Amino acid sequence: MGLHTASDLARNAQRNWDNQEDPRFGQEHRAEQAADLAKAYRTDPVKLCEAEELTAGTFSGTHYTEVSLALHRLHHTDPADLMGSGVLQDLYRLARDEAAAIDAQLLELALQQVAA
């Protein structure tokens, strides 16, 4: 058995440390996989329906009233008048809220899939 210098011991200790996987890397990798999977779920009709069902009833009554009234206004607005009516702006605002809730559920579904 040969003598080891302090430099050799330090180098060996660093190699041992380098060979250990940092658990944060695994967590980051799973989070990235889930984010990619959630993005893919946006085009999956089955996953979209599942996510929508999970969000159904989670908004306030005011939100659902605003959605109904915006759709009513859309129906009674001539297509030629849509650009200046404010209806599209209301619909996009409501769609943003709905999409955020559904996207959160898609991410949750993806996280569960990646963890399985």
Biopython code that builds the backbone (N, CA, C, O; Angstrom):
import numpy as np
from Bio.PDB.StructureBuilder import StructureBuilder

atoms = [
    (1, "MET", "N", (0.853, -1.166, 0.000)),
    (1, "MET", "CA", (0.000, 0.000, 0.000)),
    (1, "MET", "C", (0.899, 1.229, 0.000)),
    (1, "MET", "O", (1.765, 1.369, 0.864)),
    (2, "GLY", "N", (0.694, 2.125, -0.971)),
    (2, "GLY", "CA", (1.550, 3.280, -1.094)),
    (2, "GLY", "C", (1.055, 4.446, -0.254)),
    (2, "GLY", "O", (-0.071, 4.448, 0.246)),
    (3, "LEU", "N", (1.896, 5.399, -0.118)),
    (3, "LEU", "CA", (1.539, 6.609, 0.614)),
    (3, "LEU", "C", (0.712, 7.525, -0.284)),
    (3, "LEU", "O", (0.959, 7.628, -1.486)),
    (4, "HIS", "N", (-0.244, 8.168, 0.304)),
    (4, "HIS", "CA", (-1.084, 9.105, -0.440)),
    (4, "HIS", "C", (-0.828, 10.506, 0.075)),
    (4, "HIS", "O", (-0.838, 10.751, 1.282)),
    (5, "THR", "N", (-0.604, 11.399, -0.830)),
    (5, "THR", "CA", (-0.405, 12.787, -0.435)),
    (5, "THR", "C", (-1.750, 13.428, -0.150)),
    (5, "THR", "O", (-2.797, 12.887, -0.508)),
    (6, "ALA", "N", (-1.716, 14.557, 0.480)),
    (6, "ALA", "CA", (-2.945, 15.299, 0.762)),
    (6, "ALA", "C", (-3.666, 15.641, -0.533)),
    (6, "ALA", "O", (-4.896, 15.645, -0.592)),
    (7, "SER", "N", (-2.891, 15.925, -1.564)),
    (7, "SER", "CA", (-3.456, 16.232, -2.876)),
    (7, "SER", "C", (-4.189, 15.020, -3.450)),
    (7, "SER", "O", (-5.275, 15.159, -4.013)),
    (8, "ASP", "N", (-3.600, 13.837, -3.309)),
    (8, "ASP", "CA", (-4.253, 12.607, -3.786)),
    (8, "ASP", "C", (-5.553, 12.349, -3.038)),
    (8, "ASP", "O", (-6.573, 12.009, -3.638)),
    (9, "LEU", "N", (-5.502, 12.513, -1.732)),
    (9, "LEU", "CA", (-6.700, 12.289, -0.908)),
    (9, "LEU", "C", (-7.807, 13.269, -1.278)),
    (9, "LEU", "O", (-8.976, 12.895, -1.376)),
    (10, "ALA", "N", (-7.427, 14.518, -1.482)),
    (10, "ALA", "CA", (-8.417, 15.525, -1.850)),
    (10, "ALA", "C", (-9.014, 15.219, -3.223)),
    (10, "ALA", "O", (-10.221, 15.356, -3.425)),
    (11, "ARG", "N", (-8.176, 14.809, -4.152)),
    (11, "ARG", "CA", (-8.646, 14.468, -5.495)),
    (11, "ARG", "C", (-9.601, 13.272, -5.451)),
    (11, "ARG", "O", (-10.631, 13.273, -6.125)),
    (12, "ASN", "N", (-9.258, 12.255, -4.657)),
    (12, "ASN", "CA", (-10.135, 11.082, -4.513)),
    (12, "ASN", "C", (-11.462, 11.454, -3.853)),
    (12, "ASN", "O", (-12.521, 10.966, -4.247)),
    (13, "ALA", "N", (-11.391, 12.312, -2.860)),
    (13, "ALA", "CA", (-12.619, 12.758, -2.193)),
    (13, "ALA", "C", (-13.511, 13.514, -3.182)),
    (13, "ALA", "O", (-14.731, 13.346, -3.181)),
    (14, "GLN", "N", (-12.890, 14.349, -4.028)),
    (14, "GLN", "CA", (-13.660, 15.100, -5.020)),
    (14, "GLN", "C", (-14.278, 14.160, -6.040)),
    (14, "GLN", "O", (-15.423, 14.360, -6.445)),
    (15, "ARG", "N", (-13.544, 13.136, -6.465)),
    (15, "ARG", "CA", (-14.098, 12.151, -7.408)),
    (15, "ARG", "C", (-15.296, 11.438, -6.808)),
    (15, "ARG", "O", (-16.300, 11.228, -7.489)),
    (16, "ASN", "N", (-15.200, 11.064, -5.538)),
    (16, "ASN", "CA", (-16.335, 10.420, -4.866)),
    (16, "ASN", "C", (-17.533, 11.355, -4.830)),
    (16, "ASN", "O", (-18.668, 10.941, -5.063)),
    (17, "TRP", "N", (-17.265, 12.620, -4.535)),
    (17, "TRP", "CA", (-18.348, 13.608, -4.483)),
    (17, "TRP", "C", (-18.958, 13.807, -5.871)),
    (17, "TRP", "O", (-20.177, 13.907, -6.010)),
    (18, "ASP", "N", (-18.116, 13.862, -6.885)),
    (18, "ASP", "CA", (-18.588, 14.060, -8.260)),
    (18, "ASP", "C", (-19.447, 12.890, -8.738)),
    (18, "ASP", "O", (-20.356, 13.073, -9.548)),
    (19, "ASN", "N", (-19.162, 11.702, -8.243)),
    (19, "ASN", "CA", (-19.908, 10.518, -8.663)),
    (19, "ASN", "C", (-21.273, 10.407, -7.996)),
    (19, "ASN", "O", (-22.105, 9.603, -8.415)),
    (20, "GLN", "N", (-21.504, 11.198, -6.975)),
    (20, "GLN", "CA", (-22.813, 11.183, -6.313)),
    (20, "GLN", "C", (-23.730, 12.145, -7.053)),
    (20, "GLN", "O", (-23.357, 13.285, -7.331)),
    (21, "GLU", "N", (-24.908, 11.684, -7.363)),
    (21, "GLU", "CA", (-25.847, 12.536, -8.079)),
    (21, "GLU", "C", (-26.548, 13.459, -7.096)),
    (21, "GLU", "O", (-27.083, 13.021, -6.078)),
    (22, "ASP", "N", (-26.534, 14.706, -7.412)),
    (22, "ASP", "CA", (-27.212, 15.701, -6.586)),
    (22, "ASP", "C", (-28.715, 15.524, -6.779)),
    (22, "ASP", "O", (-29.191, 15.575, -7.913)),
    (23, "PRO", "N", (-29.473, 15.319, -5.703)),
    (23, "PRO", "CA", (-30.911, 15.084, -5.859)),
    (23, "PRO", "C", (-31.643, 16.255, -6.509)),
    (23, "PRO", "O", (-32.723, 16.074, -7.071)),
    (24, "ARG", "N", (-31.067, 17.452, -6.438)),
    (24, "ARG", "CA", (-31.710, 18.603, -7.093)),
    (24, "ARG", "C", (-31.751, 18.424, -8.598)),
    (24, "ARG", "O", (-32.685, 18.884, -9.255)),
    (25, "PHE", "N", (-30.731, 17.748, -9.156)),
    (25, "PHE", "CA", (-30.724, 17.509, -10.602)),
    (25, "PHE", "C", (-31.871, 16.605, -11.003)),
    (25, "PHE", "O", (-32.505, 16.829, -12.035)),
    (26, "GLY", "N", (-32.146, 15.585, -10.202)),
    (26, "GLY", "CA", (-33.268, 14.690, -10.475)),
    (26, "GLY", "C", (-34.590, 15.428, -10.410)),
    (26, "GLY", "O", (-35.469, 15.212, -11.245)),
    (27, "GLN", "N", (-34.734, 16.296, -9.424)),
    (27, "GLN", "CA", (-35.963, 17.079, -9.292)),
    (27, "GLN", "C", (-36.132, 18.020, -10.483)),
    (27, "GLN", "O", (-37.222, 18.149, -11.039)),
    (28, "GLU", "N", (-35.036, 18.674, -10.864)),
    (28, "GLU", "CA", (-35.096, 19.583, -12.007)),
    (28, "GLU", "C", (-35.437, 18.819, -13.281)),
    (28, "GLU", "O", (-36.223, 19.289, -14.104)),
    (29, "HIS", "N", (-34.851, 17.655, -13.435)),
    (29, "HIS", "CA", (-35.111, 16.841, -14.626)),
    (29, "HIS", "C", (-36.581, 16.423, -14.677)),
    (29, "HIS", "O", (-37.211, 16.497, -15.732)),
    (30, "ARG", "N", (-37.129, 15.984, -13.542)),
    (30, "ARG", "CA", (-38.547, 15.593, -13.508)),
    (30, "ARG", "C", (-39.446, 16.793, -13.784)),
    (30, "ARG", "O", (-40.460, 16.666, -14.470)),
    (31, "ALA", "N", (-39.080, 17.952, -13.254)),
    (31, "ALA", "CA", (-39.880, 19.158, -13.499)),
    (31, "ALA", "C", (-39.859, 19.528, -14.979)),
    (31, "ALA", "O", (-40.883, 19.920, -15.538)),
    (32, "GLU", "N", (-38.691, 19.405, -15.612)),
    (32, "GLU", "CA", (-38.592, 19.694, -17.048)),
    (32, "GLU", "C", (-39.396, 18.690, -17.859)),
    (32, "GLU", "O", (-40.079, 19.063, -18.813)),
    (33, "GLN", "N", (-39.318, 17.409, -17.481)),
    (33, "GLN", "CA", (-40.103, 16.389, -18.175)),
    (33, "GLN", "C", (-41.593, 16.685, -18.038)),
    (33, "GLN", "O", (-42.338, 16.580, -19.012)),
    (34, "ALA", "N", (-42.028, 17.053, -16.844)),
    (34, "ALA", "CA", (-43.442, 17.342, -16.603)),
    (34, "ALA", "C", (-43.885, 18.564, -17.403)),
    (34, "ALA", "O", (-44.984, 18.573, -17.958)),
    (35, "ALA", "N", (-43.051, 19.582, -17.467)),
    (35, "ALA", "CA", (-43.401, 20.784, -18.240)),
    (35, "ALA", "C", (-43.552, 20.444, -19.723)),
    (35, "ALA", "O", (-44.477, 20.915, -20.383)),
    (36, "ASP", "N", (-42.643, 19.628, -20.238)),
    (36, "ASP", "CA", (-42.743, 19.211, -21.644)),
    (36, "ASP", "C", (-43.989, 18.363, -21.877)),
    (36, "ASP", "O", (-44.676, 18.521, -22.885)),
    (37, "LEU", "N", (-44.273, 17.471, -20.947)),
    (37, "LEU", "CA", (-45.438, 16.610, -21.075)),
    (37, "LEU", "C", (-46.730, 17.428, -20.981)),
    (37, "LEU", "O", (-47.678, 17.180, -21.727)),
    (38, "ALA", "N", (-46.768, 18.394, -20.072)),
    (38, "ALA", "CA", (-47.946, 19.252, -19.938)),
    (38, "ALA", "C", (-48.186, 20.035, -21.226)),
    (38, "ALA", "O", (-49.332, 20.229, -21.632)),
    (39, "LYS", "N", (-47.120, 20.479, -21.859)),
    (39, "LYS", "CA", (-47.249, 21.191, -23.135)),
    (39, "LYS", "C", (-47.836, 20.263, -24.200)),
    (39, "LYS", "O", (-48.681, 20.676, -24.993)),
    (40, "ALA", "N", (-47.384, 19.014, -24.212)),
    (40, "ALA", "CA", (-47.923, 18.034, -25.165)),
    (40, "ALA", "C", (-49.390, 17.736, -24.866)),
    (40, "ALA", "O", (-50.178, 17.504, -25.783)),
    (41, "TYR", "N", (-49.757, 17.741, -23.589)),
    (41, "TYR", "CA", (-51.146, 17.487, -23.199)),
    (41, "TYR", "C", (-52.102, 18.547, -23.749)),
    (41, "TYR", "O", (-53.295, 18.280, -23.885)),
    (42, "ARG", "N", (-51.604, 19.739, -24.066)),
    (42, "ARG", "CA", (-52.469, 20.808, -24.589)),
    (42, "ARG", "C", (-53.138, 20.428, -25.903)),
    (42, "ARG", "O", (-54.150, 21.020, -26.280)),
    (43, "THR", "N", (-52.581, 19.448, -26.600)),
    (43, "THR", "CA", (-53.166, 19.004, -27.873)),
    (43, "THR", "C", (-53.808, 17.623, -27.756)),
    (43, "THR", "O", (-54.224, 17.042, -28.758)),
    (44, "ASP", "N", (-53.889, 17.102, -26.536)),
    (44, "ASP", "CA", (-54.483, 15.789, -26.292)),
    (44, "ASP", "C", (-55.918, 15.993, -25.797)),
    (44, "ASP", "O", (-56.122, 16.425, -24.662)),
    (45, "PRO", "N", (-56.916, 15.684, -26.641)),
    (45, "PRO", "CA", (-58.314, 15.934, -26.258)),
    (45, "PRO", "C", (-58.727, 15.234, -24.959)),
    (45, "PRO", "O", (-59.502, 15.788, -24.180)),
    (46, "VAL", "N", (-58.220, 14.036, -24.725)),
    (46, "VAL", "CA", (-58.581, 13.299, -23.510)),
    (46, "VAL", "C", (-58.024, 14.009, -22.277)),
    (46, "VAL", "O", (-58.735, 14.191, -21.288)),
    (47, "LYS", "N", (-56.756, 14.407, -22.335)),
    (47, "LYS", "CA", (-56.139, 15.103, -21.198)),
    (47, "LYS", "C", (-56.774, 16.470, -20.983)),
    (47, "LYS", "O", (-56.964, 16.896, -19.844)),
    (48, "LEU", "N", (-57.105, 17.162, -22.078)),
    (48, "LEU", "CA", (-57.772, 18.458, -21.945)),
    (48, "LEU", "C", (-59.119, 18.318, -21.246)),
    (48, "LEU", "O", (-59.458, 19.117, -20.373)),
    (49, "CYS", "N", (-59.879, 17.307, -21.628)),
    (49, "CYS", "CA", (-61.178, 17.086, -20.982)),
    (49, "CYS", "C", (-60.996, 16.736, -19.509)),
    (49, "CYS", "O", (-61.758, 17.195, -18.658)),
    (50, "GLU", "N", (-59.995, 15.930, -19.213)),
    (50, "GLU", "CA", (-59.731, 15.557, -17.830)),
    (50, "GLU", "C", (-59.363, 16.802, -17.006)),
    (50, "GLU", "O", (-59.854, 16.984, -15.892)),
    (51, "ALA", "N", (-58.509, 17.639, -17.557)),
    (51, "ALA", "CA", (-58.100, 18.863, -16.855)),
    (51, "ALA", "C", (-59.281, 19.820, -16.699)),
    (51, "ALA", "O", (-59.435, 20.458, -15.658)),
    (52, "GLU", "N", (-60.108, 19.916, -17.729)),
    (52, "GLU", "CA", (-61.275, 20.807, -17.654)),
    (52, "GLU", "C", (-62.236, 20.319, -16.576)),
    (52, "GLU", "O", (-62.792, 21.125, -15.830)),
    (53, "GLU", "N", (-62.432, 19.013, -16.491)),
    (53, "GLU", "CA", (-63.320, 18.466, -15.460)),
    (53, "GLU", "C", (-62.790, 18.790, -14.064)),
    (53, "GLU", "O", (-63.567, 19.037, -13.142)),
    (54, "LEU", "N", (-61.474, 18.789, -13.913)),
    (54, "LEU", "CA", (-60.883, 19.108, -12.612)),
    (54, "LEU", "C", (-61.037, 20.581, -12.253)),
    (54, "LEU", "O", (-61.025, 20.937, -11.075)),
    (55, "THR", "N", (-61.182, 21.443, -13.268)),
    (55, "THR", "CA", (-61.343, 22.873, -12.989)),
    (55, "THR", "C", (-62.806, 23.289, -12.923)),
    (55, "THR", "O", (-63.124, 24.370, -12.427)),
    (56, "ALA", "N", (-63.698, 22.437, -13.421)),
    (56, "ALA", "CA", (-65.124, 22.784, -13.448)),
    (56, "ALA", "C", (-65.609, 23.095, -12.035)),
    (56, "ALA", "O", (-65.392, 22.329, -11.097)),
    (57, "GLY", "N", (-66.265, 24.232, -11.918)),
    (57, "GLY", "CA", (-66.830, 24.631, -10.630)),
    (57, "GLY", "C", (-65.848, 25.306, -9.693)),
    (57, "GLY", "O", (-66.206, 25.640, -8.564)),
    (58, "THR", "N", (-64.616, 25.512, -10.136)),
    (58, "THR", "CA", (-63.618, 26.113, -9.246)),
    (58, "THR", "C", (-63.582, 27.640, -9.330)),
    (58, "THR", "O", (-62.988, 28.293, -8.471)),
    (59, "PHE", "N", (-64.207, 28.209, -10.352)),
    (59, "PHE", "CA", (-64.235, 29.659, -10.479)),
    (59, "PHE", "C", (-65.403, 30.231, -9.682)),
    (59, "PHE", "O", (-66.327, 29.514, -9.298)),
    (60, "SER", "N", (-65.339, 31.510, -9.450)),
    (60, "SER", "CA", (-66.429, 32.177, -8.731)),
    (60, "SER", "C", (-67.660, 32.262, -9.625)),
    (60, "SER", "O", (-67.569, 32.145, -10.846)),
    (61, "GLY", "N", (-68.797, 32.466, -9.000)),
    (61, "GLY", "CA", (-70.033, 32.647, -9.757)),
    (61, "GLY", "C", (-69.944, 33.843, -10.683)),
    (61, "GLY", "O", (-70.510, 33.832, -11.776)),
    (62, "THR", "N", (-69.242, 34.864, -10.253)),
    (62, "THR", "CA", (-69.064, 36.064, -11.080)),
    (62, "THR", "C", (-68.336, 35.720, -12.370)),
    (62, "THR", "O", (-68.684, 36.226, -13.437)),
    (63, "HIS", "N", (-67.334, 34.867, -12.275)),
    (63, "HIS", "CA", (-66.584, 34.471, -13.474)),
    (63, "HIS", "C", (-67.508, 33.779, -14.475)),
    (63, "HIS", "O", (-67.498, 34.101, -15.663)),
    (64, "TYR", "N", (-68.303, 32.830, -13.990)),
    (64, "TYR", "CA", (-69.202, 32.108, -14.895)),
    (64, "TYR", "C", (-70.258, 33.039, -15.488)),
    (64, "TYR", "O", (-70.662, 32.868, -16.639)),
    (65, "THR", "N", (-70.699, 34.008, -14.719)),
    (65, "THR", "CA", (-71.639, 35.000, -15.240)),
    (65, "THR", "C", (-70.984, 35.824, -16.342)),
    (65, "THR", "O", (-71.595, 36.089, -17.377)),
    (66, "GLU", "N", (-69.730, 36.229, -16.112)),
    (66, "GLU", "CA", (-69.005, 37.007, -17.122)),
    (66, "GLU", "C", (-68.818, 36.203, -18.407)),
    (66, "GLU", "O", (-68.936, 36.749, -19.504)),
    (67, "VAL", "N", (-68.528, 34.920, -18.277)),
    (67, "VAL", "CA", (-68.376, 34.072, -19.467)),
    (67, "VAL", "C", (-69.690, 34.012, -20.232)),
    (67, "VAL", "O", (-69.709, 34.189, -21.450)),
    (68, "SER", "N", (-70.787, 33.762, -19.526)),
    (68, "SER", "CA", (-72.103, 33.673, -20.177)),
    (68, "SER", "C", (-72.478, 34.984, -20.861)),
    (68, "SER", "O", (-72.978, 34.982, -21.986)),
    (69, "LEU", "N", (-72.238, 36.087, -20.189)),
    (69, "LEU", "CA", (-72.595, 37.385, -20.772)),
    (69, "LEU", "C", (-71.694, 37.731, -21.959)),
    (69, "LEU", "O", (-72.159, 38.323, -22.933)),
    (70, "ALA", "N", (-70.419, 37.368, -21.888)),
    (70, "ALA", "CA", (-69.519, 37.620, -23.020)),
    (70, "ALA", "C", (-69.945, 36.799, -24.230)),
    (70, "ALA", "O", (-69.912, 37.294, -25.357)),
    (71, "LEU", "N", (-70.342, 35.554, -24.008)),
    (71, "LEU", "CA", (-70.822, 34.719, -25.114)),
    (71, "LEU", "C", (-72.130, 35.266, -25.675)),
    (71, "LEU", "O", (-72.357, 35.236, -26.885)),
    (72, "HIS", "N", (-72.975, 35.758, -24.803)),
    (72, "HIS", "CA", (-74.235, 36.362, -25.248)),
    (72, "HIS", "C", (-73.955, 37.586, -26.118)),
    (72, "HIS", "O", (-74.557, 37.759, -27.178)),
    (73, "ARG", "N", (-73.028, 38.434, -25.653)),
    (73, "ARG", "CA", (-72.663, 39.615, -26.436)),
    (73, "ARG", "C", (-72.055, 39.218, -27.779)),
    (73, "ARG", "O", (-72.337, 39.845, -28.800)),
    (74, "LEU", "N", (-71.223, 38.178, -27.778)),
    (74, "LEU", "CA", (-70.610, 37.704, -29.023)),
    (74, "LEU", "C", (-71.691, 37.275, -30.010)),
    (74, "LEU", "O", (-71.640, 37.617, -31.192)),
    (75, "HIS", "N", (-72.661, 36.529, -29.512)),
    (75, "HIS", "CA", (-73.732, 36.033, -30.378)),
    (75, "HIS", "C", (-74.519, 37.190, -31.002)),
    (75, "HIS", "O", (-74.955, 37.099, -32.150)),
    (76, "HIS", "N", (-74.696, 38.253, -30.261)),
    (76, "HIS", "CA", (-75.512, 39.375, -30.742)),
    (76, "HIS", "C", (-74.682, 40.508, -31.343)),
    (76, "HIS", "O", (-75.196, 41.607, -31.554)),
    (77, "THR", "N", (-73.415, 40.254, -31.619)),
    (77, "THR", "CA", (-72.572, 41.264, -32.263)),
    (77, "THR", "C", (-72.315, 40.819, -33.690)),
    (77, "THR", "O", (-71.893, 39.691, -33.941)),
    (78, "ASP", "N", (-72.575, 41.720, -34.612)),
    (78, "ASP", "CA", (-72.321, 41.422, -36.017)),
    (78, "ASP", "C", (-70.817, 41.210, -36.199)),
    (78, "ASP", "O", (-70.023, 41.988, -35.671)),
    (79, "PRO", "N", (-70.415, 40.177, -36.931)),
    (79, "PRO", "CA", (-68.987, 39.920, -37.121)),
    (79, "PRO", "C", (-68.214, 41.131, -37.640)),
    (79, "PRO", "O", (-67.042, 41.309, -37.307)),
    (80, "ALA", "N", (-68.852, 41.947, -38.436)),
    (80, "ALA", "CA", (-68.181, 43.134, -38.971)),
    (80, "ALA", "C", (-67.907, 44.165, -37.872)),
    (80, "ALA", "O", (-67.040, 45.024, -38.031)),
    (81, "ASP", "N", (-68.639, 44.083, -36.762)),
    (81, "ASP", "CA", (-68.491, 45.051, -35.676)),
    (81, "ASP", "C", (-67.632, 44.527, -34.509)),
    (81, "ASP", "O", (-67.440, 45.235, -33.521)),
    (82, "LEU", "N", (-67.124, 43.313, -34.618)),
    (82, "LEU", "CA", (-66.384, 42.718, -33.497)),
    (82, "LEU", "C", (-65.136, 43.512, -33.112)),
    (82, "LEU", "O", (-64.854, 43.678, -31.926)),
    (83, "MET", "N", (-64.395, 43.998, -34.088)),
    (83, "MET", "CA", (-63.110, 44.634, -33.795)),
    (83, "MET", "C", (-63.234, 45.826, -32.850)),
    (83, "MET", "O", (-62.341, 46.038, -32.030)),
    (84, "GLY", "N", (-64.264, 46.580, -32.929)),
    (84, "GLY", "CA", (-64.380, 47.758, -32.070)),
    (84, "GLY", "C", (-65.346, 47.588, -30.912)),
    (84, "GLY", "O", (-65.631, 48.553, -30.202)),
    (85, "SER", "N", (-65.857, 46.376, -30.707)),
    (85, "SER", "CA", (-66.923, 46.188, -29.723)),
    (85, "SER", "C", (-66.450, 45.914, -28.298)),
    (85, "SER", "O", (-67.220, 46.124, -27.361)),
    (86, "GLY", "N", (-65.246, 45.467, -28.101)),
    (86, "GLY", "CA", (-64.772, 45.089, -26.772)),
    (86, "GLY", "C", (-65.104, 43.650, -26.411)),
    (86, "GLY", "O", (-64.626, 43.133, -25.401)),
    (87, "VAL", "N", (-65.930, 42.995, -27.242)),
    (87, "VAL", "CA", (-66.306, 41.607, -26.968)),
    (87, "VAL", "C", (-65.080, 40.706, -27.029)),
    (87, "VAL", "O", (-64.892, 39.858, -26.156)),
    (88, "LEU", "N", (-64.253, 40.879, -28.040)),
    (88, "LEU", "CA", (-63.060, 40.037, -28.165)),
    (88, "LEU", "C", (-62.105, 40.237, -26.993)),
    (88, "LEU", "O", (-61.503, 39.282, -26.503)),
    (89, "GLN", "N", (-61.974, 41.462, -26.557)),
    (89, "GLN", "CA", (-61.102, 41.743, -25.418)),
    (89, "GLN", "C", (-61.618, 41.040, -24.156)),
    (89, "GLN", "O", (-60.834, 40.473, -23.396)),
    (90, "ASP", "N", (-62.921, 41.079, -23.939)),
    (90, "ASP", "CA", (-63.510, 40.378, -22.795)),
    (90, "ASP", "C", (-63.310, 38.871, -22.906)),
    (90, "ASP", "O", (-62.974, 38.210, -21.924)),
    (91, "LEU", "N", (-63.517, 38.332, -24.102)),
    (91, "LEU", "CA", (-63.355, 36.891, -24.300)),
    (91, "LEU", "C", (-61.911, 36.456, -24.087)),
    (91, "LEU", "O", (-61.665, 35.414, -23.479)),
    (92, "TYR", "N", (-60.953, 37.237, -24.576)),
    (92, "TYR", "CA", (-59.553, 36.884, -24.367)),
    (92, "TYR", "C", (-59.169, 36.956, -22.894)),
    (92, "TYR", "O", (-58.395, 36.125, -22.418)),
    (93, "ARG", "N", (-59.697, 37.932, -22.170)),
    (93, "ARG", "CA", (-59.424, 38.033, -20.732)),
    (93, "ARG", "C", (-59.966, 36.810, -20.008)),
    (93, "ARG", "O", (-59.282, 36.229, -19.166)),
    (94, "LEU", "N", (-61.186, 36.419, -20.332)),
    (94, "LEU", "CA", (-61.790, 35.242, -19.707)),
    (94, "LEU", "C", (-61.065, 33.966, -20.124)),
    (94, "LEU", "O", (-60.877, 33.058, -19.313)),
    (95, "ALA", "N", (-60.664, 33.901, -21.377)),
    (95, "ALA", "CA", (-59.929, 32.728, -21.877)),
    (95, "ALA", "C", (-58.582, 32.598, -21.170)),
    (95, "ALA", "O", (-58.136, 31.486, -20.886)),
    (96, "ARG", "N", (-57.940, 33.712, -20.889)),
    (96, "ARG", "CA", (-56.658, 33.679, -20.178)),
    (96, "ARG", "C", (-56.826, 33.030, -18.799)),
    (96, "ARG", "O", (-56.005, 32.210, -18.388)),
    (97, "ASP", "N", (-57.894, 33.404, -18.092)),
    (97, "ASP", "CA", (-58.144, 32.825, -16.768)),
    (97, "ASP", "C", (-58.452, 31.331, -16.864)),
    (97, "ASP", "O", (-57.948, 30.528, -16.078)),
    (98, "GLU", "N", (-59.284, 30.973, -17.837)),
    (98, "GLU", "CA", (-59.630, 29.553, -18.025)),
    (98, "GLU", "C", (-58.388, 28.742, -18.409)),
    (98, "GLU", "O", (-58.163, 27.652, -17.883)),
    (99, "ALA", "N", (-57.592, 29.281, -19.324)),
    (99, "ALA", "CA", (-56.397, 28.572, -19.784)),
    (99, "ALA", "C", (-55.394, 28.385, -18.648)),
    (99, "ALA", "O", (-54.764, 27.332, -18.547)),
    (100, "ALA", "N", (-55.243, 29.390, -17.799)),
    (100, "ALA", "CA", (-54.304, 29.273, -16.677)),
    (100, "ALA", "C", (-54.734, 28.139, -15.746)),
    (100, "ALA", "O", (-53.892, 27.374, -15.276)),
    (101, "ALA", "N", (-56.019, 28.025, -15.480)),
    (101, "ALA", "CA", (-56.519, 26.964, -14.598)),
    (101, "ALA", "C", (-56.349, 25.590, -15.239)),
    (101, "ALA", "O", (-55.935, 24.640, -14.575)),
    (102, "ILE", "N", (-56.664, 25.484, -16.515)),
    (102, "ILE", "CA", (-56.524, 24.198, -17.207)),
    (102, "ILE", "C", (-55.050, 23.827, -17.338)),
    (102, "ILE", "O", (-54.687, 22.666, -17.147)),
    (103, "ASP", "N", (-54.195, 24.803, -17.661)),
    (103, "ASP", "CA", (-52.757, 24.530, -17.756)),
    (103, "ASP", "C", (-52.189, 24.046, -16.421)),
    (103, "ASP", "O", (-51.332, 23.163, -16.394)),
    (104, "ALA", "N", (-52.660, 24.615, -15.326)),
    (104, "ALA", "CA", (-52.204, 24.172, -14.003)),
    (104, "ALA", "C", (-52.597, 22.717, -13.762)),
    (104, "ALA", "O", (-51.826, 21.951, -13.185)),
    (105, "GLN", "N", (-53.789, 22.339, -14.200)),
    (105, "GLN", "CA", (-54.225, 20.954, -14.042)),
    (105, "GLN", "C", (-53.454, 20.018, -14.973)),
    (105, "GLN", "O", (-53.129, 18.893, -14.594)),
    (106, "LEU", "N", (-53.163, 20.477, -16.178)),
    (106, "LEU", "CA", (-52.356, 19.666, -17.100)),
    (106, "LEU", "C", (-50.968, 19.420, -16.512)),
    (106, "LEU", "O", (-50.428, 18.319, -16.617)),
    (107, "LEU", "N", (-50.396, 20.453, -15.892)),
    (107, "LEU", "CA", (-49.089, 20.284, -15.266)),
    (107, "LEU", "C", (-49.179, 19.296, -14.109)),
    (107, "LEU", "O", (-48.284, 18.468, -13.936)),
    (108, "GLU", "N", (-50.229, 19.368, -13.326)),
    (108, "GLU", "CA", (-50.405, 18.423, -12.219)),
    (108, "GLU", "C", (-50.521, 16.994, -12.733)),
    (108, "GLU", "O", (-49.928, 16.074, -12.170)),
    (109, "LEU", "N", (-51.286, 16.812, -13.804)),
    (109, "LEU", "CA", (-51.411, 15.477, -14.408)),
    (109, "LEU", "C", (-50.055, 14.988, -14.916)),
    (109, "LEU", "O", (-49.711, 13.816, -14.763)),
    (110, "ALA", "N", (-49.297, 15.889, -15.516)),
    (110, "ALA", "CA", (-47.968, 15.527, -16.035)),
    (110, "ALA", "C", (-47.015, 15.176, -14.896)),
    (110, "ALA", "O", (-46.250, 14.218, -15.004)),
    (111, "LEU", "N", (-47.054, 15.940, -13.807)),
    (111, "LEU", "CA", (-46.208, 15.639, -12.661)),
    (111, "LEU", "C", (-46.528, 14.267, -12.096)),
    (111, "LEU", "O", (-45.624, 13.521, -11.719)),
    (112, "GLN", "N", (-47.800, 13.933, -12.036)),
    (112, "GLN", "CA", (-48.192, 12.620, -11.555)),
    (112, "GLN", "C", (-47.682, 11.523, -12.490)),
    (112, "GLN", "O", (-47.227, 10.475, -12.033)),
    (113, "GLN", "N", (-47.760, 11.767, -13.781)),
    (113, "GLN", "CA", (-47.285, 10.774, -14.765)),
    (113, "GLN", "C", (-45.773, 10.572, -14.648)),
    (113, "GLN", "O", (-45.291, 9.440, -14.677)),
    (114, "VAL", "N", (-45.033, 11.664, -14.516)),
    (114, "VAL", "CA", (-43.575, 11.585, -14.421)),
    (114, "VAL", "C", (-43.157, 10.886, -13.123)),
    (114, "VAL", "O", (-42.171, 10.150, -13.099)),
    (115, "ALA", "N", (-43.900, 11.117, -12.065)),
    (115, "ALA", "CA", (-43.575, 10.502, -10.768)),
    (115, "ALA", "C", (-43.894, 9.012, -10.741)),
    (115, "ALA", "O", (-43.330, 8.269, -9.939)),
    (116, "ALA", "N", (-44.793, 8.577, -11.613)),
    (116, "ALA", "CA", (-45.209, 7.163, -11.609)),
    (116, "ALA", "C", (-44.145, 6.243, -12.152)),
    (116, "ALA", "O", (-44.349, 5.031, -12.212)),
]
sb = StructureBuilder()
sb.init_structure("model")
sb.init_model(0)
sb.init_chain("A")
sb.init_seg("    ")
for serial, (resi, resn, name, xyz) in enumerate(atoms, 1):
    if name == "N":
        sb.init_residue(resn, " ", resi, " ")
    sb.init_atom(name, np.array(xyz, "f"), 0.0, 1.0, " ", f" {name:<3s}", serial, name[0])
structure = sb.get_structure()
